[in-house]
Amino acid sequence: MERSKAFWSVCIFFVLTLLAMPAQAQQDYYTISGIVKNENTGKAVPYANVMAPTEHVSTVTNADGRFVLKTPRQPKQITASHVGFHTGEVTLGDKLDNVEITLRPTVVLLSEIVVNSGTPREILEAAIAKIPTNYSDRPELYRGFYRETTQKGRRYIYVAEAVVDMYKTKYTRPVSGDRVRIDKARRLVSPKQTDTLGAKVQGGPTLPIYVDVVKNLDYIFSEAEMINYDYTLEDMVFIDDRPQLVIAMRPRLAVPYPLYYGKIYIDSNTLAFTRVELELDMADKAKATRLMLVHKPLGVRFKPKEMKIVVNYILENGVSRLSYIRSSSLFRCDWKRRLFHSNYRVTAEMVVTNRYPEAHPISGRTSFSNRASLYDKVELFQDPEFWGSDNVIEPTENLLKAIGKLRKLLLKDMR
């Protein structure tokens, strides 16, 4: 599949080498921590967008619904939003930790909504035509936090994190001009020989460039790709208190590469793309393997099980911008002449945490190559102030425990 080679050649490759880099200096900033919950059930809301509107700083909650937000000045309020909920807001006082934001589920009454006329395909085409109006018409420079993990079964064997700068040309230009630069990064890899995974699959800090489906139209929204799908209009939902048209897509033609099942969320007022959820069709395992797998060692059988991608955009001052992406791949590796197999899950996610007032291009010399892997940038998970004032995605409780176990294994292995 020629159109995806650049994206799928981005890889996560696990090796058992660990180096160290100097710790970063501590800076002055305010830290707000807490949890986002469903008002009706009391359950945590994972992957909700959390923002300090006056500071233009944001992050997302982790799988446990928890967040940490760092701001240069103490904000008066912070907000949280997620698909299917009204936006929640909390006024901050002196206490900045254990802040709880509740989100109330939305109920859409069709009589209150003016539905755009036309077929789902026509709505999509209208939304595509409005991309120059709805998205940035000038280059922009983003600050973001990126994390990639690998689990063998339920056990984490690899964790890597980075603060990145991302330069994006205006949305009428191709993604070939977009660049990502690593500011600082760290990783942990299991030292156990049996945990070594030599397979290369999708991921990497340049992931947000290629799965920005609104800018990279060739991914799923080109005319040549859209004829491969059937589209249906589903019930409306709210995102950030704005009604969304929901279009479901499913493969309708047999082509040489795997297609996707998915949902596309489009703002009913502006026709801006707000969210895209994709799941790779696994009906033909050979096609899925060719798309997901870049390389594997001899003697290993790769069996794909699942690949999902989520792309979120956020509306700010009348302009929609990329805010969060997540890719998750599940597969099994069987070793010939061995009586066991292992399931692996590789997850990569990035949240845009800030935006620079002026966009300065990132040179090719300093940019992160889409053929490189994050393990080239490494740091021990020792310094609690490693990230300083940069915003990160709060680790889940399970991930924190996993990091502790990997530290112990590495220290024991280095003795």
Backbone torsions as a table, in degrees:
resi	resn	phi	psi	omega
1	MET	NA	97.5	-169.4
2	GLU	-60.4	-39.5	-173.0
3	ARG	-66.2	-18.3	-175.3
4	SER	-108.2	3.2	-175.6
5	LYS	-59.7	-40.7	-178.1
6	ALA	-61.6	-41.0	-178.5
7	PHE	-72.8	-47.3	-172.2
8	TRP	-77.3	-12.2	174.8
9	SER	-79.6	-12.5	172.1
10	VAL	-68.9	130.1	-169.9
11	CYS	-139.5	161.6	172.3
12	ILE	-114.4	118.1	-176.2
13	PHE	-123.8	125.7	-171.0
14	PHE	-99.9	120.4	177.7
15	VAL	-127.8	164.1	-173.5
16	LEU	-107.3	54.6	177.1
17	THR	-124.0	135.3	-178.7
18	LEU	-133.8	126.7	178.2
19	LEU	-118.2	-179.7	-179.9
20	ALA	-132.8	150.6	177.0
21	MET	-126.6	158.8	-180.0
22	PRO	-63.2	145.8	177.4
23	ALA	-72.3	152.7	179.8
24	GLN	-86.1	153.0	-179.4
25	ALA	-73.5	144.4	179.2
26	GLN	-74.7	143.7	-179.9
27	GLN	-122.8	167.4	178.0
28	ASP	-89.0	130.6	178.7
29	TYR	-167.6	166.7	176.5
30	TYR	-100.8	139.3	179.8
31	THR	-118.6	121.9	176.5
32	ILE	-112.0	127.9	179.9
33	SER	-128.5	154.2	179.3
34	GLY	172.9	-155.2	-175.1
35	ILE	-143.4	147.8	174.8
36	VAL	-109.4	128.2	-176.4
37	LYS	-126.1	156.0	171.5
38	ASN	-75.3	121.7	-176.1
39	GLU	-60.5	-34.6	-176.5
40	ASN	-78.8	-40.3	-173.8
41	THR	-104.3	-19.4	-176.1
42	GLY	79.1	0.6	-179.1
43	LYS	-80.5	152.1	179.0
44	ALA	-66.6	149.0	177.4
45	VAL	-109.3	105.1	179.7
46	PRO	-76.0	152.0	173.9
47	TYR	58.4	33.4	174.3
48	ALA	-84.3	144.5	177.1
49	ASN	-79.5	129.5	178.7
50	VAL	-120.1	131.4	-172.7
51	MET	-141.5	146.0	166.7
52	ALA	-103.3	95.0	-169.7
53	PRO	-56.4	-39.3	-176.7
54	THR	-72.1	-20.0	-178.2
55	GLU	-101.9	-7.4	-177.5
56	HIS	55.2	40.1	179.0
57	VAL	-119.5	138.7	-177.7
58	SER	-148.9	166.9	174.0
59	THR	-156.3	-172.1	174.8
60	VAL	-128.7	155.5	174.2
61	THR	-74.6	155.1	176.8
62	ASN	-83.8	-171.1	-177.8
63	ALA	-65.5	-17.3	177.2
64	ASP	-93.8	3.2	-179.5
65	GLY	81.6	6.8	-175.9
66	ARG	-96.8	154.6	-178.1
67	PHE	-145.7	158.6	168.3
68	VAL	-133.3	128.8	-178.6
69	LEU	-126.6	126.7	-179.5
70	LYS	-111.6	132.9	-177.4
71	THR	-134.1	148.4	179.0
72	PRO	-68.4	-28.7	176.6
73	ARG	-128.6	153.4	-179.8
74	GLN	-73.7	118.6	179.3
75	PRO	-77.9	156.7	176.9
76	LYS	-81.4	-33.9	179.3
77	GLN	-136.8	156.0	167.1
78	ILE	-130.3	152.6	-178.1
79	THR	-124.3	160.1	175.1
80	ALA	-138.5	145.1	179.9
81	SER	-146.4	153.9	178.2
82	HIS	-161.2	154.6	179.3
83	VAL	-58.5	132.1	178.6
84	GLY	87.4	6.2	-179.6
85	PHE	-130.9	152.0	166.6
86	HIS	-71.6	150.3	177.5
87	THR	-64.6	134.0	177.4
88	GLY	-102.3	146.6	-179.2
89	GLU	-136.6	142.0	178.1
90	VAL	-130.2	132.0	173.3
91	THR	-87.1	127.3	-176.0
92	LEU	-89.5	140.6	172.8
93	GLY	-110.1	-139.1	178.6
94	ASP	-75.8	-27.9	-178.1
95	LYS	-85.1	120.9	-177.3
96	LEU	-112.6	-0.7	178.1
97	ASP	-109.7	158.8	-178.7
98	ASN	54.9	36.2	176.1
99	VAL	-72.8	134.3	179.8
100	GLU	-114.3	125.2	176.4
101	ILE	-113.7	126.0	178.6
102	THR	-105.7	140.1	179.2
103	LEU	-114.4	130.4	180.0
104	ARG	-95.1	124.8	178.5
105	PRO	-58.3	145.0	-178.7
106	THR	-93.9	149.4	173.1
107	VAL	-122.8	119.4	-176.8
108	VAL	-94.3	123.0	173.1
109	LEU	-101.0	114.4	-173.4
110	LEU	-58.7	-27.4	179.4
111	SER	-66.9	-19.9	-178.8
112	GLU	-89.6	-8.0	-174.1
113	ILE	-113.7	133.8	173.1
114	VAL	-92.9	107.0	-176.0
115	VAL	-80.9	133.7	178.1
116	ASN	-62.0	138.6	179.6
117	SER	-77.5	158.4	177.8
118	GLY	113.0	164.9	178.1
119	THR	-75.5	162.8	176.7
120	PRO	-55.0	-39.4	179.0
121	ARG	-63.7	-40.4	179.0
122	GLU	-67.0	-36.7	176.4
123	ILE	-63.4	-43.6	177.6
124	LEU	-59.8	-45.8	-179.2
125	GLU	-63.9	-36.5	176.9
126	ALA	-66.6	-39.1	178.3
127	ALA	-65.6	-39.8	178.2
128	ILE	-64.3	-40.3	-179.8
129	ALA	-64.2	-25.1	-177.7
130	LYS	-94.1	4.5	179.0
131	ILE	-56.2	-44.7	179.3
132	PRO	-60.3	-27.0	179.6
133	THR	-84.9	-39.5	-172.4
134	ASN	-85.4	-20.7	-175.7
135	TYR	-117.1	170.7	-170.0
136	SER	-59.8	132.9	177.4
137	ASP	-100.3	17.4	177.9
138	ARG	-145.6	158.6	177.4
139	PRO	-64.0	147.9	179.4
140	GLU	-138.6	152.9	179.3
141	LEU	-120.1	122.4	-177.4
142	TYR	-108.6	153.1	168.7
143	ARG	-108.2	138.0	-177.2
144	GLY	-148.5	165.5	175.3
145	PHE	-118.3	131.9	-177.0
146	TYR	-122.4	138.1	176.0
147	ARG	-137.8	138.6	171.5
148	GLU	-131.5	139.5	-178.7
149	THR	-136.0	155.7	171.2
150	THR	-130.8	131.6	175.7
151	GLN	-114.4	135.2	171.6
152	LYS	-104.2	105.9	-166.8
153	GLY	67.0	-125.3	176.9
154	ARG	-98.5	-1.9	-174.0
155	ARG	-96.9	130.7	176.8
156	TYR	-75.1	130.5	176.5
157	ILE	-117.2	-6.3	-177.8
158	TYR	-155.9	132.3	175.6
159	VAL	-139.3	127.7	175.6
160	ALA	-137.5	140.9	-177.9
161	GLU	-139.1	152.2	-179.6
162	ALA	-154.3	147.8	165.4
163	VAL	-96.2	128.4	-173.8
164	VAL	-126.9	154.1	167.5
165	ASP	-108.0	137.1	-178.5
166	MET	-129.2	120.0	177.8
167	TYR	-97.6	124.7	179.3
168	LYS	-120.9	126.2	173.4
169	THR	-70.5	170.9	-179.1
170	LYS	-62.9	157.1	-168.5
171	TYR	-72.6	-2.8	173.3
172	THR	-94.6	2.0	178.4
173	ARG	-106.1	154.3	179.8
174	PRO	-69.1	160.9	-178.1
175	VAL	-72.9	-9.1	-179.8
176	SER	-61.2	-21.7	178.3
177	GLY	-89.8	-4.5	-179.5
178	ASP	-81.4	147.5	-176.7
179	ARG	-138.8	152.3	173.7
180	VAL	-126.0	137.0	178.1
181	ARG	-125.0	133.8	176.9
182	ILE	-83.8	123.3	176.4
183	ASP	-86.8	-56.0	176.6
184	LYS	-150.3	150.8	-174.8
185	ALA	-153.5	161.3	176.4
186	ARG	-152.8	160.2	-179.9
187	ARG	-155.2	162.2	172.3
188	LEU	-137.3	136.6	178.8
189	VAL	-132.1	137.8	178.1
190	SER	-61.5	132.6	178.8
191	PRO	-82.7	-3.0	-179.4
192	LYS	-69.0	129.6	-179.3
193	GLN	-60.5	-34.8	-178.6
194	THR	-73.0	-11.8	178.3
195	ASP	-91.0	-7.4	-177.4
196	THR	-63.3	126.0	177.6
197	LEU	-118.7	113.4	-178.3
198	GLY	-93.8	5.9	-179.9
199	ALA	-80.8	141.2	176.9
200	LYS	-107.7	123.7	179.3
201	VAL	-131.2	179.4	-174.3
202	GLN	-64.1	153.4	177.7
203	GLY	148.3	-162.8	175.8
204	GLY	103.9	155.7	-176.8
205	PRO	-61.6	-19.1	176.6
206	THR	-86.0	2.1	178.2
207	LEU	-49.8	-44.8	-178.0
208	PRO	-63.2	-19.7	177.5
209	ILE	-71.1	-47.2	-170.7
210	TYR	-85.7	-24.5	178.0
211	VAL	-97.8	9.4	168.4
212	ASP	-73.9	83.2	-169.5
213	VAL	-66.4	-19.7	178.2
214	VAL	-74.9	-36.5	178.4
215	LYS	-87.2	-38.5	179.0
216	ASN	-94.9	72.6	-173.5
217	LEU	-60.8	-26.3	-179.1
218	ASP	-64.1	-16.8	-177.3
219	TYR	-63.8	-55.6	177.5
220	ILE	-142.0	-9.4	-172.0
221	PHE	-109.8	10.1	173.9
222	SER	-75.3	159.0	179.6
223	GLU	-60.2	-36.6	-179.4
224	ALA	-67.4	-31.1	179.3
225	GLU	-83.3	-37.0	-174.2
226	MET	-65.3	-26.9	178.8
227	ILE	-69.6	-12.0	-179.9
228	ASN	-83.5	-3.3	-171.6
229	TYR	-125.6	153.1	165.6
230	ASP	-99.7	143.5	-178.3
231	TYR	-124.9	137.7	175.8
232	THR	-132.8	148.2	-180.0
233	LEU	-92.6	127.0	-179.7
234	GLU	-106.4	-179.0	-180.0
235	ASP	-62.0	145.2	178.7
236	MET	-69.8	155.2	173.0
237	VAL	-136.4	171.1	174.8
238	PHE	-110.2	141.1	168.9
239	ILE	-132.4	122.3	-178.9
240	ASP	55.7	41.3	178.2
241	ASP	64.1	19.4	178.1
242	ARG	-118.2	129.2	-179.1
243	PRO	-66.2	138.8	-175.7
244	GLN	-122.4	132.3	168.0
245	LEU	-76.9	134.9	-178.1
246	VAL	-116.2	118.4	-179.6
247	ILE	-114.1	121.4	176.5
248	ALA	-90.5	141.8	179.1
249	MET	-124.9	144.6	177.6
250	ARG	-148.1	148.2	-178.7
251	PRO	-61.4	142.8	176.2
252	ARG	-126.0	-14.8	-179.5
253	LEU	-123.2	155.2	173.0
254	ALA	-92.9	119.4	-179.7
255	VAL	-125.9	168.6	-174.9
256	PRO	-68.0	-12.1	-178.8
257	TYR	-124.6	161.2	-178.6
258	PRO	-73.7	146.6	177.2
259	LEU	-104.6	-171.7	-175.5
260	TYR	-123.1	151.1	158.3
261	TYR	-97.2	147.7	-178.6
262	GLY	-171.2	175.7	174.0
263	LYS	-132.3	137.9	-179.1
264	ILE	-120.7	124.8	-179.3
265	TYR	-105.0	124.1	-176.0
266	ILE	-126.1	127.1	178.7
267	ASP	-58.6	122.4	-174.5
268	SER	-69.0	-20.3	-179.4
269	ASN	-89.0	-44.5	-174.8
270	THR	-101.9	-15.6	-173.5
271	LEU	63.2	27.7	173.1
272	ALA	-84.7	141.9	173.5
273	PHE	-69.8	127.7	-178.3
274	THR	-106.0	-34.8	-175.8
275	ARG	-159.6	142.3	175.9
276	VAL	-133.4	126.8	177.6
277	GLU	-116.4	125.1	-177.2
278	LEU	-126.4	143.4	173.9
279	GLU	-136.2	123.1	-175.3
280	LEU	-66.4	135.4	176.7
281	ASP	-68.7	120.1	-177.3
282	MET	-101.2	13.8	-177.3
283	ALA	-61.1	-38.0	178.0
284	ASP	-110.2	102.0	-175.6
285	LYS	-63.4	-33.1	-179.1
286	ALA	-66.4	-41.9	177.4
287	LYS	-64.2	-44.3	-179.3
288	ALA	-62.4	-39.3	179.0
289	THR	-63.2	-44.0	-179.2
290	ARG	-61.8	-31.9	-179.7
291	LEU	-81.2	-41.9	-174.1
292	MET	-80.5	-37.6	-168.9
293	LEU	-96.0	127.6	176.3
294	VAL	-94.4	-42.3	-178.0
295	HIS	-158.6	149.1	172.3
296	LYS	-145.7	153.6	178.3
297	PRO	-70.5	159.4	174.3
298	LEU	-62.7	142.8	177.7
299	GLY	88.4	1.9	179.7
300	VAL	-111.5	129.3	174.2
301	ARG	-98.0	124.1	-178.7
302	PHE	-100.4	125.2	-179.0
303	LYS	-126.6	103.7	-177.8
304	PRO	-71.3	144.0	178.6
305	LYS	-121.9	-36.1	-174.0
306	GLU	-163.5	143.6	169.7
307	MET	-147.0	122.9	-177.9
308	LYS	-127.1	144.8	178.4
309	ILE	-133.0	134.7	173.9
310	VAL	-123.5	131.3	177.5
311	VAL	-126.8	122.1	-179.7
312	ASN	-113.0	144.3	173.1
313	TYR	-124.2	152.4	-178.7
314	ILE	-128.8	141.6	179.9
315	LEU	-89.8	125.9	-179.5
316	GLU	-141.2	116.6	179.8
317	ASN	54.5	41.6	176.3
318	GLY	80.8	1.6	-179.6
319	VAL	-120.8	131.5	176.4
320	SER	-88.3	137.3	-177.8
321	ARG	-137.9	152.3	175.3
322	LEU	-60.4	133.2	-178.6
323	SER	-124.2	-33.1	-174.6
324	TYR	-159.7	140.1	173.3
325	ILE	-135.5	149.1	174.7
326	ARG	-145.5	133.8	176.4
327	SER	-126.1	133.9	-179.3
328	SER	-136.0	125.7	-179.4
329	SER	-122.8	131.2	177.7
330	LEU	-117.3	130.0	-179.6
331	PHE	-153.2	166.2	178.5
332	ARG	-119.1	142.0	175.1
333	CYS	-118.0	123.7	174.6
334	ASP	-108.1	133.2	177.5
335	TRP	-99.9	125.7	176.9
336	LYS	-61.8	146.2	179.4
337	ARG	67.2	12.2	173.7
338	ARG	-122.8	150.0	-174.2
339	LEU	-96.5	25.5	179.6
340	PHE	-143.5	161.4	173.7
341	HIS	-136.8	164.0	-177.7
342	SER	-134.6	141.4	172.1
343	ASN	-94.8	134.4	179.5
344	TYR	-123.9	142.3	171.4
345	ARG	-124.0	122.2	177.6
346	VAL	-108.3	122.2	-178.3
347	THR	-122.5	133.0	175.2
348	ALA	-129.5	133.5	179.0
349	GLU	-145.2	148.8	176.6
350	MET	-142.4	135.4	175.6
351	VAL	-117.4	135.1	173.9
352	VAL	-80.7	117.6	-174.7
353	THR	-99.9	-22.7	-178.3
354	ASN	-159.5	165.2	179.6
355	ARG	-134.4	131.8	-179.1
356	TYR	-76.7	144.4	179.9
357	PRO	-65.8	-28.2	178.2
358	GLU	-126.2	139.2	-177.4
359	ALA	-96.9	118.8	175.4
360	HIS	-111.8	123.0	-177.8
361	PRO	-56.9	147.9	174.7
362	ILE	-94.4	124.7	-177.5
363	SER	-70.3	153.6	177.5
364	GLY	-61.0	-29.3	-178.5
365	ARG	-67.5	-35.0	-177.5
366	THR	-98.8	-4.9	-176.5
367	SER	-80.0	159.2	178.1
368	PHE	-84.5	126.4	-177.7
369	SER	-73.0	143.2	177.3
370	ASN	-74.0	0.5	174.9
371	ARG	-105.4	-3.0	-177.5
372	ALA	-91.5	168.8	177.0
373	SER	-124.4	152.1	-172.6
374	LEU	-68.3	-17.0	-177.8
375	TYR	-65.8	-11.1	174.9
376	ASP	-69.3	-20.4	179.5
377	LYS	-112.2	109.7	-170.1
378	VAL	-133.3	155.0	178.6
379	GLU	-162.0	140.0	175.9
380	LEU	-65.1	144.2	176.7
381	PHE	-81.9	66.2	-175.8
382	GLN	-117.6	-43.1	-173.5
383	ASP	-78.5	114.2	-178.9
384	PRO	-66.4	-18.5	179.7
385	GLU	-104.2	23.9	-175.8
386	PHE	-57.0	-41.6	-175.4
387	TRP	-83.3	-16.3	179.9
388	GLY	57.1	-128.7	-176.3
389	SER	-86.1	-0.7	-179.1
390	ASP	-74.0	140.6	178.3
391	ASN	-81.0	142.7	-179.0
392	VAL	-133.7	166.3	171.5
393	ILE	-84.4	120.1	-177.5
394	GLU	-56.7	128.9	177.3
395	PRO	-63.8	146.3	173.4
396	THR	-71.6	166.7	178.2
397	GLU	-61.0	-40.6	179.3
398	ASN	-64.3	-39.0	-179.7
399	LEU	-68.9	-38.5	176.9
400	LEU	-60.8	-43.1	177.5
401	LYS	-63.2	-40.9	-179.7
402	ALA	-63.6	-40.6	178.7
403	ILE	-62.1	-41.2	177.4
404	GLY	-61.5	-42.0	179.7
405	LYS	-67.5	-40.8	178.9
406	LEU	-65.3	-37.3	176.3
407	ARG	-58.3	-47.9	-178.4
408	LYS	-61.7	-42.4	179.5
409	LEU	-63.2	-41.5	-179.0
410	LEU	-67.3	-42.8	178.4
411	LEU	-62.4	-40.8	179.2
412	LYS	-66.1	-38.7	-178.7
413	ASP	-70.6	-28.3	-176.9
414	MET	-83.3	-13.1	-178.9
415	ARG	-74.5	NA	NA
